[in-house]
Amino acid sequence: MVSFNVRLKFAAEDRQQMAEVLRQLAEASRLEPGCVSYVPHHLEDDPDTVVIYEQYVDQKALAAHRESEHFKKYAVGELYQKMRERSVENLVALA
């Protein structure tokens, strides 16, 4: 299992547009056969920061996600163009 959080920071004026882009990306990503979970959140005390929890069955499924048309369209083509900061936290399950 491959699990991680992606943390993205956006300008306040982009908040609504990025929320819609994330909704579309999440909807398409959840249909991928290797996607276990894809859940975008905004921080309760900082709505300009988004945290996406992602989980895939294996590295091959993650690679397929990153090569998908919807990832290229929504993540690379829109989110990455507007983000001010980005970080990734790779997770290791304890049980």
HELIX and SHEET records of a PDB file:
HELIX    1   1 ALA A   12  ASP A   14  5                                   3    
HELIX    2   2 ARG A   15  SER A   29  1                                  15    
HELIX    3   3 GLN A   59  GLU A   67  1                                   9    
HELIX    4   4 GLU A   69  HIS A   70  1                                   2    
HELIX    5   5 PHE A   71  LEU A   79  3                                   9    
HELIX    6   6 TYR A   80  LYS A   82  1                                   3    
SHEET    1   A 4 CYS A  35  LEU A  43  0                                        
SHEET    2   A 4 ASP A  46  TYR A  56 -1                                        
SHEET    3   A 4 VAL A   2  LYS A   9 -1                                        
SHEET    4   A 4 GLU A  85  LEU A  91 -1                                        
END                                                                             
